[in-house]
């Protein structure tokens, strides 16, 4: 039987870390998270809206460096609280989160 390939960082191993991603977007109808941890497939990680307009998701990721962006109502958006960015191949930037 072939071994199922895990996506980068998404792991059921004991060494994972809780990574919280959140975005204040009270007017948004939908906020999705895409990154190298889910092969940039935003459909797999919708954020939940809280009562004050904050959108939030917690993921269990292995320690490492992760690039990500939010997809807000169909428009790509960086995390305004991100402290580190890298250029992407589309002429924009991706946020970087490092888990130790």
Backbone torsions as a table, in degrees:
resi	resn	phi	psi	omega
1	UNK	NA	133.5	-178.4
2	UNK	-72.2	143.1	178.4
3	UNK	-78.6	133.0	-179.9
4	UNK	-72.9	131.4	-179.5
5	UNK	-77.1	127.4	177.2
6	UNK	-85.9	146.0	174.0
7	UNK	-72.8	150.3	-177.9
8	UNK	-53.0	124.3	173.0
9	UNK	85.7	-32.4	-179.3
10	UNK	-77.0	113.2	-170.8
11	UNK	-144.9	150.6	174.5
12	UNK	-100.1	6.8	179.9
13	UNK	-70.2	161.0	-176.7
14	UNK	-71.2	-16.3	-176.4
15	UNK	-88.2	13.9	-178.8
16	UNK	-75.2	161.2	179.3
17	UNK	-122.3	148.3	174.7
18	UNK	-79.4	123.4	177.7
19	UNK	-116.6	121.4	179.6
20	UNK	-102.5	129.4	175.9
21	UNK	-117.7	128.2	-179.9
22	UNK	-145.0	153.3	-177.8
23	UNK	-148.1	129.4	174.6
24	UNK	-82.9	113.0	-178.8
25	UNK	-150.9	71.1	-173.9
26	UNK	-62.2	-24.4	-178.6
27	UNK	-90.0	-10.2	-175.1
28	UNK	-70.7	146.9	174.5
29	UNK	-95.6	-24.9	-177.6
30	UNK	-154.8	135.3	175.1
31	UNK	-132.5	124.0	-179.4
32	UNK	-120.6	155.2	-179.9
33	UNK	-116.2	129.6	176.2
34	UNK	-129.8	145.4	178.8
35	UNK	-169.2	-178.8	-179.8
36	UNK	-70.1	-14.3	176.7
37	UNK	-74.6	-18.4	177.7
38	UNK	-128.4	28.7	179.7
39	UNK	54.9	32.3	178.6
40	UNK	60.0	30.5	177.7
41	UNK	-98.7	94.1	-175.7
42	UNK	-63.6	-26.5	-177.6
43	UNK	-62.7	-20.5	-176.3
44	UNK	-84.5	-12.1	-175.8
45	UNK	-136.5	72.5	173.4
46	UNK	-74.8	140.9	176.2
47	UNK	-85.8	153.9	176.9
48	UNK	-97.2	138.2	180.0
49	UNK	-86.3	134.0	175.0
50	UNK	-96.3	173.2	-174.5
51	UNK	-65.8	-23.5	-177.8
52	UNK	-96.3	10.3	178.3
53	UNK	91.7	2.7	175.4
54	UNK	-83.1	138.6	175.3
55	UNK	-108.5	139.2	-171.0
56	UNK	-150.3	146.6	171.9
57	UNK	-148.2	142.0	173.9
58	UNK	-110.9	132.3	177.3
59	UNK	-123.4	150.2	171.7
60	UNK	-99.4	111.2	-176.9
61	UNK	-124.0	150.1	173.5
62	UNK	-69.9	153.3	175.4
63	UNK	-55.6	141.9	179.9
64	UNK	157.2	-170.3	-178.3
65	UNK	-109.9	130.2	-175.8
66	UNK	-130.1	136.2	172.5
67	UNK	-100.0	143.5	-178.3
68	UNK	-157.7	164.8	173.1
69	UNK	-150.7	160.7	172.8
70	UNK	-99.0	148.6	171.9
71	UNK	-113.9	104.0	-174.0
72	UNK	-106.2	112.9	-178.6
73	UNK	47.9	42.2	176.6
74	UNK	85.2	0.4	-178.9
75	UNK	-114.9	129.6	177.7
76	UNK	-67.3	138.2	-178.8
77	UNK	-146.9	138.1	174.6
78	UNK	-81.3	159.8	176.0
79	UNK	-74.0	117.2	-178.6
80	UNK	-65.9	-16.5	178.8
81	UNK	-95.6	3.5	180.0
82	UNK	-68.7	137.2	-179.3
83	UNK	-100.8	-12.1	-176.8
84	UNK	-138.6	134.9	-179.2
85	UNK	-129.3	153.9	171.6
86	UNK	-133.1	150.4	177.4
87	UNK	-68.8	144.4	175.2
88	UNK	-111.2	168.0	-176.3
89	UNK	-71.6	-0.3	-177.9
90	UNK	-104.2	11.0	177.8
91	UNK	87.4	7.9	178.3
92	UNK	-118.4	-161.3	180.0
93	UNK	-123.7	152.3	170.5
94	UNK	-114.2	147.8	173.4
95	UNK	-75.3	153.8	177.2
96	UNK	-124.5	131.0	174.0
97	UNK	-121.9	131.6	178.7
98	UNK	-114.1	126.1	177.1
99	UNK	-109.4	126.3	-179.8
100	UNK	-102.1	NA	NA
